[in-house]
Amino acid sequence: MAAACGSSSKTTAPTSLAPPTSAAMGSGPVDVLYAGSLVDLMTDDIGPGFHTATGYTFNGTSGDSGSLASEIKGKTVVGDVYISANPSKDVGLEGTSNGSWVSWYALFATSPLVLGYNPNSKFAQDLKTEPWYTVLAQPGILVGRTDPATDPKGVLAVTALQDAAKTYSLPALTTLSTESSDVYAENTLVGRLQAGQLDVGFFYGVEATAANIVTVPLTGVPSTLEAEYTISVLNNAPHLAAADAFVQYLLGAEGAAALAKEGLVTMKPLSVSGTPPASLQGVLSGG
């Protein structure tokens, strides 16, 4: 498929770094399979910046994290690097029973779940003055979310709706959390909202920022609802040198600056599971 698409603290503003000399440049592709909520970040910032800095060519395939994991296991997609929006998807690729695709992963950034809305929606004014959960309980509102069976964001959206339904006795939100008519593919949700086909949608802050979507925070629910972005080099990666270079770039100074520009909260220190290769020990340990 082709691309469309400890404690934490924000990193500093982007800086302009000179590319390495030609002697240090690599060549060839790196195939990155990544969560669809990062499509603008990857195609507009990380991909071009990585190529300039290293000489390698970024080839990205975006999708919901669970579907990408299933395609990796089913060998219907080949990749070097996997970026998920939830560590559980990495765990599902660990061990011999799962193909041993992942032997380590690093949690490198988070982004909150938010409710985005079309400013031309008839419910827009209510969202500015009333709690989000009372507006979503109104009849006729068109809500969009992703599939909880495959996408971590879909799971979080269901959690938000069900928590609010229970806390505020709003059975309409329980209905919203269980019906399938408001479920859409992740790579279509932004476009549907912007086209006026939806009044509201559940997004991560990073994708809402990139698409200039107006949002309201999901206040009033007890759960912590956020994407937890992880990165790993897949075992038997066809382009291992390029994959290592991509991880080093994303987690280095230039990558961190691009993440911060889009509002991602980067992890300091990184949370690493498993045993990474020696070639990545430095960047993963913060060195």
C-alpha positions as CSV (number, residue, x, y, z in Angstrom):
1,M,0.0,0.0,0.0
2,A,1.1,3.5,-0.6
3,A,1.1,6.3,1.9
4,A,-1.6,8.9,1.8
5,C,-0.5,8.2,5.0
6,G,8.9,8.3,33.7
7,S,7.5,11.8,33.1
8,S,6.7,13.6,30.0
9,S,7.5,17.1,28.7
10,K,7.3,19.1,25.5
11,T,10.4,19.6,23.4
12,T,11.8,22.8,22.2
13,A,10.8,24.6,18.9
14,P,12.1,23.2,15.7
15,T,15.7,24.0,14.7
16,S,17.3,24.0,11.3
17,L,20.2,21.5,11.2
18,A,22.6,21.2,8.3
19,P,22.4,17.8,6.5
20,P,25.4,15.5,6.8
21,T,28.1,15.4,4.3
22,S,27.7,13.1,1.2
23,A,30.1,10.6,2.7
24,A,27.6,10.1,5.6
25,M,24.5,9.8,3.5
26,G,22.7,6.5,2.9
27,S,20.6,5.5,0.0
28,G,17.5,3.3,-0.7
29,P,14.1,3.1,1.0
30,V,12.8,2.6,4.5
31,D,9.2,1.2,4.7
32,V,7.4,2.6,7.7
33,L,4.0,1.3,8.7
34,Y,2.4,3.9,11.0
35,A,-0.8,4.9,12.8
36,G,-3.0,6.9,10.5
37,S,-3.4,9.7,13.0
38,L,0.3,10.7,12.2
39,V,-0.2,10.9,8.4
40,D,0.3,14.7,8.1
41,L,3.3,14.6,10.5
42,M,4.9,11.8,8.6
43,T,4.3,13.0,5.1
44,D,4.9,16.7,5.6
45,D,7.6,16.8,8.3
46,I,9.3,13.5,9.3
47,G,9.6,11.9,5.8
48,P,11.1,14.9,4.0
49,G,13.3,15.8,7.0
50,F,14.6,12.2,7.3
51,H,15.5,12.1,3.6
52,T,17.3,15.4,3.8
53,A,19.3,14.4,6.9
54,T,20.2,10.8,5.9
55,G,19.7,10.3,2.2
56,Y,17.3,7.4,2.7
57,T,13.9,7.6,1.1
58,F,10.8,7.4,3.4
59,N,8.0,5.1,2.1
60,G,5.0,5.3,4.4
61,T,1.9,3.1,4.8
62,S,-0.7,4.5,7.2
63,G,-3.7,2.8,8.7
64,D,-5.2,2.0,12.0
65,S,-2.7,0.3,14.3
66,G,-4.6,-3.0,14.7
67,S,-5.2,-3.5,11.0
68,L,-1.5,-2.8,10.3
69,A,-0.5,-5.4,12.9
70,S,-2.9,-7.9,11.4
71,E,-1.4,-7.3,7.9
72,I,2.1,-7.7,9.3
73,K,1.2,-11.0,10.9
74,G,-0.6,-12.1,7.7
75,K,2.4,-11.1,5.6
76,T,0.2,-9.0,3.4
77,V,2.4,-5.9,4.0
78,V,6.1,-5.8,4.4
79,G,7.7,-3.1,6.5
80,D,10.9,-2.1,8.3
81,V,9.5,0.1,11.1
82,Y,6.1,-0.1,12.9
83,I,4.6,2.9,14.7
84,S,1.5,2.1,16.7
85,A,-0.9,4.3,18.7
86,N,-1.0,1.8,21.6
87,P,1.6,-0.6,23.1
88,S,-1.0,-3.5,23.1
89,K,-0.6,-3.7,19.3
90,D,3.2,-4.3,19.7
91,V,2.5,-7.0,22.3
92,G,0.3,-8.7,19.8
93,L,3.3,-9.1,17.5
94,E,5.6,-10.5,20.1
95,G,6.4,-14.2,20.7
96,T,6.6,-17.2,18.4
97,S,2.8,-17.6,18.3
98,N,2.5,-14.1,16.8
99,G,5.3,-14.5,14.3
100,S,8.0,-12.9,16.5
101,W,7.7,-9.7,14.5
102,V,8.5,-7.4,17.5
103,S,11.1,-8.1,20.1
104,W,11.3,-4.6,21.5
105,Y,9.4,-1.3,21.3
106,A,9.7,2.2,22.8
107,L,6.9,4.5,23.9
108,F,8.0,7.9,22.6
109,A,5.0,10.3,22.7
110,T,1.4,10.8,23.7
111,S,-1.5,12.8,22.3
112,P,-4.9,13.3,24.0
113,L,-8.2,12.2,22.6
114,V,-10.3,15.2,21.8
115,L,-13.7,15.9,20.2
116,G,-13.4,17.8,16.9
117,Y,-16.3,19.6,15.4
118,N,-17.2,21.3,12.1
119,P,-17.6,25.0,12.9
120,N,-20.6,25.2,10.4
121,S,-22.5,22.5,12.3
122,K,-25.8,23.5,13.9
123,F,-24.3,22.0,17.1
124,A,-21.2,24.2,17.0
125,Q,-22.5,26.9,19.3
126,D,-23.7,24.3,21.8
127,L,-20.2,22.8,21.9
128,K,-18.9,26.2,22.8
129,T,-21.2,26.7,25.8
130,E,-22.3,23.2,27.0
131,P,-20.5,20.1,28.1
132,W,-19.5,17.9,25.2
133,Y,-21.5,14.9,26.6
134,T,-24.8,16.8,26.7
135,V,-24.4,17.9,23.2
136,L,-23.6,14.4,21.9
137,A,-26.8,13.2,23.6
138,Q,-28.9,15.5,21.5
139,P,-31.0,13.9,18.8
140,G,-29.8,14.2,15.2
141,I,-26.1,14.9,15.8
142,L,-23.8,13.1,13.4
143,V,-20.8,11.5,15.3
144,G,-17.8,9.8,13.7
145,R,-15.4,7.4,15.4
146,T,-13.1,4.6,14.3
147,D,-13.6,0.9,14.8
148,P,-12.7,-0.3,18.3
149,A,-12.2,-3.8,17.0
150,T,-9.0,-2.7,15.2
151,D,-8.1,0.9,16.2
152,P,-7.0,2.1,19.7
153,K,-8.6,5.4,19.1
154,G,-12.0,3.6,18.6
155,V,-11.5,1.9,21.9
156,L,-10.8,5.3,23.6
157,A,-13.9,6.9,22.0
158,V,-16.1,4.1,23.3
159,T,-14.6,4.5,26.7
160,A,-15.3,8.2,26.7
161,L,-18.9,7.7,25.7
162,Q,-19.6,4.9,28.1
163,D,-17.9,6.8,31.0
164,A,-20.0,9.9,30.3
165,A,-23.2,7.8,29.9
166,K,-22.7,6.2,33.3
167,T,-21.5,9.4,35.1
168,Y,-24.2,11.7,33.8
169,S,-27.0,9.1,33.2
170,L,-27.2,9.7,29.5
171,P,-28.4,6.5,27.8
172,A,-28.1,8.1,24.4
173,L,-24.3,8.0,24.7
174,T,-24.5,4.3,25.5
175,T,-26.3,3.9,22.2
176,L,-23.7,5.9,20.4
177,S,-21.0,3.7,21.8
178,T,-22.5,0.5,20.5
179,E,-24.0,1.3,17.2
180,S,-22.0,0.8,14.0
181,S,-23.5,3.5,11.9
182,D,-21.0,6.1,13.3
183,V,-17.9,4.0,12.6
184,Y,-15.6,5.0,9.8
185,A,-12.2,4.2,8.5
186,E,-9.5,6.3,10.2
187,N,-8.2,7.7,6.9
188,T,-11.6,9.1,6.0
189,L,-12.7,10.7,9.3
190,V,-11.0,14.1,8.9
191,G,-12.3,14.5,5.4
192,R,-15.9,13.6,6.4
193,L,-15.9,16.2,9.2
194,Q,-14.4,18.9,7.0
195,A,-16.9,18.2,4.3
196,G,-19.8,18.6,6.7
197,Q,-20.8,14.9,6.6
198,L,-20.3,14.8,10.3
199,D,-21.0,17.3,13.1
200,V,-18.3,15.9,15.4
201,G,-15.6,13.2,15.5
202,F,-13.1,11.7,17.9
203,F,-9.5,12.5,17.1
204,Y,-6.1,12.6,18.6
205,G,-4.8,16.1,19.3
206,V,-2.0,15.7,16.9
207,E,-4.2,15.0,13.9
208,A,-6.7,17.7,14.8
209,T,-3.8,20.3,15.0
210,A,-2.4,19.2,11.6
211,A,-5.9,19.4,10.0
212,N,-6.8,22.7,11.7
213,I,-9.9,21.1,13.3
214,V,-11.6,23.0,16.1
215,T,-11.8,20.8,19.2
216,V,-13.1,20.6,22.8
217,P,-11.4,18.6,25.5
218,L,-13.1,15.5,26.8
219,T,-13.6,16.8,30.4
220,G,-15.7,15.2,33.0
221,V,-14.7,11.6,32.5
222,P,-12.5,9.6,34.9
223,S,-10.3,7.8,32.3
224,T,-7.1,9.1,30.9
225,L,-7.7,9.0,27.2
226,E,-4.7,9.4,24.9
227,A,-2.7,7.8,22.2
228,E,0.5,6.2,23.3
229,Y,2.8,6.1,20.3
230,T,5.4,3.4,20.1
231,I,8.1,2.6,17.6
232,S,9.9,-0.7,16.8
233,V,12.1,-2.1,14.0
234,L,10.4,-5.3,12.8
235,N,12.4,-8.4,12.9
236,N,13.8,-9.4,9.5
237,A,13.4,-5.8,8.3
238,P,14.5,-5.8,4.6
239,H,16.2,-2.4,5.0
240,L,17.8,-2.7,8.5
241,A,20.3,0.1,8.2
242,A,17.7,2.5,6.9
243,A,15.3,1.4,9.7
244,D,17.9,2.1,12.4
245,A,18.6,5.5,10.8
246,F,14.8,6.3,10.9
247,V,14.5,5.4,14.6
248,Q,17.6,7.5,15.4
249,Y,16.1,10.5,13.4
250,L,12.6,10.3,14.8
251,L,13.9,10.1,18.4
252,G,16.7,12.6,17.9
253,A,16.7,16.3,18.0
254,E,15.1,17.0,14.6
255,G,12.4,14.4,15.0
256,A,11.6,15.6,18.5
257,A,11.2,19.1,17.2
258,A,8.8,18.0,14.6
259,L,6.8,16.1,17.2
260,A,6.6,19.1,19.5
261,K,5.5,21.4,16.6
262,E,2.4,19.2,16.1
263,G,1.6,19.2,19.9
264,L,2.8,15.7,20.8
265,V,4.1,15.3,24.3
266,T,7.4,13.4,24.0
267,M,8.5,10.9,26.7
268,K,11.5,11.9,28.8
269,P,13.0,9.3,29.4
270,L,11.7,6.9,26.8
271,S,9.8,3.9,28.0
272,V,11.4,0.8,26.4
273,S,10.1,-2.8,26.5
274,G,12.3,-5.7,25.5
275,T,15.9,-5.6,24.5
276,P,16.7,-3.3,21.6
277,P,19.8,-3.9,19.3
278,A,23.1,-2.4,20.3
279,S,22.9,0.0,17.3
280,L,19.9,1.8,18.9
281,Q,20.9,1.6,22.6
282,G,22.3,5.2,22.5
283,V,19.2,7.0,21.2
284,L,16.8,4.8,23.2
285,S,18.7,5.5,26.4
286,G,18.7,9.3,25.7
287,G,22.4,9.3,24.8
